Amino acid sequence: MKKSLLILGASGYLGSFLKLYFKNSGYAVIAHSYSSNEDIGFDASNYSELNAALIDYSPQVLINATGYTDVDGCESNPNQAYLVNAKIVDNIAKSIEVNSLDTHFVHISTDHVYDKKEGSFEDEIVLQNYYAYSKFLGDIFASRIDSTVLRTNFFGHNSKFKEKGFTDWIFKSLVSQKKINGFDDIYFNPLSLNTLADLINQVIKVKPFGIFNLGSREGMSKLEFILKFATKLGYSKDLINAIPFNKREKAQANRPMSMIMNCKKIQNKLNINLPTLSEEIDKVIESYI
C-alpha cells in the first residue's frame, strides 16, 4: 500500500516540484494549494480548516512547503509573514498533537536565519529581518512535537512553476545578453531541487527528529555561483558585474551576508556525504542545454 503524503503549498516553486517527484516515487500524494483546481484547497492559516483536513486525510507524512519568501514584503507586511511562515506551522503542530495523529511532520525552513562566514550550526541564530524572524518562529512551533525541520536553500529548473527561480533568471539574462550584477560578498550553500527532493525522501524513511541544516558541502558567493553557471554554459564572463551588496538597489529589509550552513548533523544522522555546490551546478546545467 502506498504511503500517504500531504504537501502544503503544492503550487509553489518547491512544492510543485515535490508533488511530481513523490508521485513518481510511488507515494499517494495529496496536494494542497490555493491556485490549482487539481489540488485540495483550504486556508491552512485557519486552524479549524486545517484541523478538519488533517483529520479527514490523516496523512502518514506532511511536508510543509508553504512560505512567504518576499523578504522586503515580509518587512512591510509582518502580519502576513506571521500567518504564512509561523501560524500555519503552529496550526499543523497543534492538530497533530491534539488529535494524536501518526503523521511525520517535515517542515521546510530557511538558511536566512544565519549570518556567519565560516558556516553556522543549527543553534547559531542571527535574525536580520522579519522574514527570518517569522521563519524562526515556525521552526520553534514545529519543534513542539516530534518533527523534522529542514533549514535549506535550493535552485534549479522547475518546468511546472510559472515564476522562475534563480538559475532561470541567470539563464534568461545570459541568452538575452543582459548584464548581470553578482554580489561578491553574499555567501550561500544551496542544493539543487533534485538533490533536495532525494534527501527529503531519505528523511521520510529514516524519520530523524529535530532541526537540521541541509545544504551543499561547500559555500560560495552569489557572484562565483553566477560565473560558474555562465561559463559552464559557454557564456562570456564579460556579461557579469561584480558588485558589493551595499551597492544594490535600495531594499527595505536587512539581509544576512553569509547564509552558509554547517551540515554535519544531517550527514551524520543520514550517514551520507552531501555533494559540493560545484557538483550541484553541474547537475542543474543539464536542464539548460
Secondary structure, DSSP 4 states (H G I P E B T S, - for coil): -PPEEEEETTTSHHHHHHHHHHHHTT-EEEEE-SS-TTSB---TTSHHHHHHHHHHH--SEEEE------HHHHHH-HHHHHIIIIIHHHHHHHHHHHTT---EEEEEEEGGG---TT-B-TT-----SHHHHHHHHHHHHHTTSSEEEEEE-EE---TT-SS--HHHHHHHHHHTT--EEEESS-EE--EEHHHHHHHHHHHHHH---EEEEE--SS-EEHHHHHHHHHHHTT--GGGEEEE-GGGSSP-SS---SB--B--HHHHHHHT--PPPHHHHHHHHHGGG-
